[in-house]
Amino acid sequence: MITKKGGKVFKKSSIVRASGLVFVSGALVLATANPSSAATTRTATCSTTGASGYSKTAWTGDPYGEQSVTLSVKDTSADGHHVRVRYLTQQQSGTTRHWPWRSNTEGKGTTSTWSTTAYSTYGIWGFGVEIARFEGSTLLNSCVDWG
């Protein structure tokens, strides 16, 4: 069907764009750019006695999508203890998921860094990091930060 308006001819099956609105086959749809096309980096950082570190999440904007994550931990004390880092995420329900620990056993002044991904069928709605100092499998002290 052809419609004439203000001297312009429009075919109903055609697409008409005006002011961010799209008219397609009788339906008016708001046209927006896809904000998830560019990831933003969110960082969580903390320090505790003997250790410091961070997590960086390349947030895609999709809580159900795969997120790129960097984890890093530095041993800051010559005390014979090793240090660990783990990723924390918050699910839509508010429950915190504690991801596996990563260890740095190389001693004072050394930093260990890992690149990984995170995905959860429950969604990832918040990002954080836990940095800790251990004696064997016993946690001595830790800190938590959310990005």
Buried (B, 14 or more C-beta within 10 A) or exposed (E): EEEEEEEEEBEEEEEEEEEEEEBEEEEEEEEEEEEEEEBEEBEBBBBBEBBBBBBBBBBBEEBEBEBBBBBBBBBBBEBEBBBBBBBBBBBEEEEEBEBEBBBBEEBBEEBBBEEEEBEBEBBBBBBBBBBBBBEEEEEBEBBBBBB
